[in-house]
Amino acid sequence: MPKELSECVEKANNDSSVHVIVLSGAGKAFCSGYDLSYYAQNKNIQAVQDMPWDSMKDYTYMKQNTEYFMSLFRSFKPTICKIHGDALAGGSDIALCCDIILMANEAHIGYMPVRVWGCPTTAMWIYRLGIEKAKRMLLTGDKITGIEAEKLGLVLKSVPQEQLNNEVEKLAHRMSTIPINQLIMQKLMINQTLENMGLRTTQMFATLFDGIARHSPEGIAFKNRSESVGWKTAVKERDAGTYDWTNNVSFDIKKEDNNQK
């Protein structure tokens, strides 16, 4: 799918009748990311490659997918992302590579694998949010609604679900009244600021760390847990913070008294 996505972007860029590209998902979610249930809970399957782990083989594979996602960012023509449902994990990587995001209030976005077993390879959270707000998201792995995403500045606008299509169409139509060469020039001018801020280097580290995260002691413990109790249970424990991946112990989080420090 990432490769097909980049091919669609290329096709649109080569079509002189296209001014703006709109990316949307089909079904309940926008995109929930990689099919990790296949990789994580299958005892006969390793993530990306068979063991022993070759960090550069892992990097080469994942970097290619990152480049496919980034075709949306590097597209000569503007890209608008319409998030009607949840954009999670690798799905958030895809969405954040678009130039402008409009989101439904009820939808969620987040990169939960930062809790264990992943790092966002595009690193676009940093460039969209700035240092502190990116840390707020990537040091918690929280999912946030479209309303909070707009408040943080992660998306341009969040609207009720029934208004989303109309909002996207209005923005796309407004852009389509501008000559294509003007759209390309403005986008190139804006994008080069991120390139000069070290975007490629940041993505290199992020993609390397993604592989390391999956093969760290805690990452291996997460895969073993997924194989033992199933992907969905392991993910619930990961997101709720009810499993100690270092010591392989599950526990319950109890609410502390408000006066207790």
Residue pairs with C-beta under 8 A, 6 or more apart in sequence:
2 65
2 68
2 69
2 94
3 68
5 68
5 69
5 71
5 72
5 94
6 67
6 68
6 71
9 21
9 71
9 72
9 75
9 79
10 71
12 18
12 21
12 75
12 77
13 75
13 76
13 77
16 180
18 77
19 77
19 78
19 175
19 176
19 178
19 180
19 183
20 77
20 78
20 79
20 80
20 172
20 175
20 176
20 183
21 72
21 75
21 77
21 78
21 79
21 80
22 79
22 80
22 81
22 82
22 168
22 172
23 72
23 79
23 80
23 81
23 82
23 94
23 95
23 98
24 30
24 81
24 82
24 84
24 168
25 31
25 82
25 83
25 84
25 85
25 87
25 91
27 85
28 85
28 86
29 85
29 86
29 87
29 88
29 91
30 82
30 83
30 84
30 85
30 86
30 87
30 91
30 95
30 107
31 87
31 88
31 90
31 91
31 94
31 95
32 86
32 88
32 89
32 91
33 88
33 89
33 90
33 91
33 92
33 93
33 113
34 89
34 90
36 47
36 89
36 117
36 231
37 226
37 231
37 232
38 45
39 45
39 46
39 47
40 47
40 117
40 222
40 223
40 226
40 227
40 231
40 234
41 226
41 227
41 230
41 231
41 234
42 227
43 227
47 214
47 215
47 223
48 57
48 58
48 61
48 62
48 211
48 214
49 57
49 58
49 61
53 211
53 215
55 208
55 211
55 212
58 211
58 214
58 215
59 207
59 208
59 211
62 121
62 207
62 210
62 211
63 121
63 203
63 204
63 207
65 121
66 93
66 121
66 122
66 203
66 207
69 93
69 94
69 97
69 121
69 122
70 97
70 122
70 203
71 97
72 79
72 81
72 94
72 97
72 98
72 99
73 79
73 97
73 98
73 99
73 124
73 191
74 191
76 183
76 184
76 187
76 188
77 180
77 183
77 184
77 187
78 99
78 100
78 175
78 183
78 187
79 97
79 98
79 99
79 100
80 98
80 99
80 100
80 101
80 102
80 168
80 171
80 172
80 175
81 94
81 95
81 98
81 100
81 101
81 102
82 102
82 164
82 165
82 168
83 95
83 101
83 102
83 103
83 104
83 107
83 109
83 146
83 155
84 104
84 107
84 161
84 164
85 104
85 107
86 107
86 108
86 109
86 143
87 94
87 95
87 103
87 107
87 108
87 109
88 108
88 109
88 110
88 111
88 112
88 143
89 110
89 111
89 112
89 113
89 118
92 109
92 110
92 111
92 120
93 111
93 120
93 121
93 122
93 124
95 101
95 109
96 122
96 124
96 125
96 128
96 154
97 122
97 124
99 187
100 156
100 171
101 154
101 155
101 156
102 155
102 156
102 157
102 158
102 159
102 164
102 167
102 168
102 171
103 109
103 146
103 149
103 150
103 155
103 157
103 158
103 159
103 164
104 146
104 158
104 159
104 160
104 161
104 164
105 145
105 146
105 147
105 158
105 159
105 160
105 161
106 145
106 146
106 160
106 161
107 145
107 146
107 161
108 143
108 144
108 145
108 146
109 143
109 144
109 146
109 149
109 154
109 155
110 137
110 141
110 142
110 143
110 144
111 118
111 120
111 125
111 137
111 138
111 141
112 141
112 142
112 143
112 235
112 238
112 239
113 119
113 141
113 213
114 120
114 138
114 139
114 140
114 141
115 141
115 238
115 239
115 241
116 213
116 218
116 219
116 221
116 222
116 238
116 245
117 213
117 214
117 219
117 222
117 223
117 238
118 210
118 213
118 214
119 206
119 207
119 209
119 210
119 212
119 213
120 138
120 206
120 210
121 203
121 206
121 207
121 210
122 203
122 206
123 199
123 202
123 203
123 205
123 206
125 134
125 137
125 138
125 154
126 134
126 202
127 194
127 197
127 199
128 134
128 153
128 154
129 136
129 137
129 152
129 153
129 154
130 153
133 152
133 153
133 154
136 152
137 144
137 152
141 238
141 239
144 152
144 154
145 158
146 155
146 158
146 159
147 158
149 155
149 158
150 156
150 157
150 158
157 167
159 167
175 183
212 219
213 219
214 223
217 245
217 246
218 245
218 246
221 245
221 246
221 248
222 234
222 238
222 245
224 248
225 234
225 237
225 243
225 245
225 248
226 234
226 235
234 243
236 242
237 243
237 250
240 253
241 253
242 250
242 251
242 252
242 253
243 249
243 250
243 251
244 250
244 251
